[in-house]
Amino acid sequence: MSTNGPITRDHIEERFRSIQNEIEGVESEARSFTAIAVAAVAVTVVVIVFALGSRRGRKRRTVVEIRRV
């Protein structure tokens, strides 16, 4: 944006609006990425906890044998 005349208040406001629109676009992209990352981490933690819990359950499981004499 080049002007031959003096810079007016309208020029400055227009430039600030364009910068603000760019920032809002980047912000919305970052929020969506963050939401996806948080969901992926939560799913991973749940799967790991489930796997460790079922393993622990197999280790502590009591086996009872009944024999007839």
C-alpha positions as CSV (number, residue, x, y, z in Angstrom):
1,M,0.0,0.0,0.0
2,S,1.8,3.1,-1.2
3,T,0.3,6.5,-1.0
4,N,1.6,9.7,-2.6
5,G,-0.2,12.0,-0.3
6,P,-0.2,12.3,3.5
7,I,-1.2,9.4,5.7
8,T,-4.6,9.9,7.0
9,R,-6.5,8.4,9.9
10,D,-8.5,6.3,7.5
11,H,-5.3,4.7,6.1
12,I,-4.2,3.8,9.6
13,E,-7.6,2.4,10.6
14,E,-7.7,0.3,7.4
15,R,-4.2,-1.1,8.1
16,F,-5.1,-2.0,11.7
17,R,-8.3,-3.7,10.6
18,S,-6.4,-5.8,8.0
19,I,-3.8,-6.8,10.7
20,Q,-6.6,-7.7,13.1
21,N,-8.3,-9.9,10.6
22,E,-5.0,-11.7,9.9
23,I,-4.5,-12.3,13.6
24,E,-8.1,-13.6,14.1
25,G,-7.5,-16.1,11.3
26,V,-4.3,-17.4,12.9
27,E,-6.0,-17.5,16.3
28,S,-8.9,-19.7,15.1
29,E,-6.4,-22.1,13.4
30,A,-4.4,-22.3,16.6
31,R,-7.5,-23.0,18.7
32,S,-8.6,-25.8,16.4
33,F,-5.1,-27.4,16.4
34,T,-5.0,-27.1,20.2
35,A,-8.4,-28.8,20.5
36,I,-7.3,-31.7,18.3
37,A,-4.1,-32.1,20.2
38,V,-5.9,-32.1,23.6
39,A,-8.3,-34.7,22.3
40,A,-5.5,-36.9,21.0
41,V,-3.6,-36.7,24.3
42,A,-6.8,-37.5,26.3
43,V,-7.5,-40.6,24.2
44,T,-3.9,-41.8,24.5
45,V,-4.0,-41.4,28.3
46,V,-7.3,-43.3,28.5
47,V,-6.0,-46.2,26.4
48,I,-2.7,-46.4,28.4
49,V,-4.6,-46.4,31.7
50,F,-7.0,-49.1,30.5
51,A,-4.1,-51.2,29.2
52,L,-2.2,-50.9,32.5
53,G,-5.3,-51.6,34.6
54,S,-6.2,-54.8,32.7
55,R,-2.6,-56.0,33.0
56,R,-2.7,-55.4,36.7
57,G,-6.0,-57.3,36.9
58,R,-4.5,-60.3,35.2
59,K,-1.6,-60.3,37.6
60,R,-3.7,-60.2,40.7
61,R,-6.4,-62.6,39.5
62,T,-6.9,-65.5,41.8
63,V,-7.2,-69.0,40.2
64,V,-9.2,-71.5,42.2
65,E,-8.9,-75.1,41.3
66,I,-11.5,-77.5,42.5
67,R,-10.5,-81.2,42.6
68,R,-12.7,-84.1,43.4
69,V,-11.2,-86.9,45.5
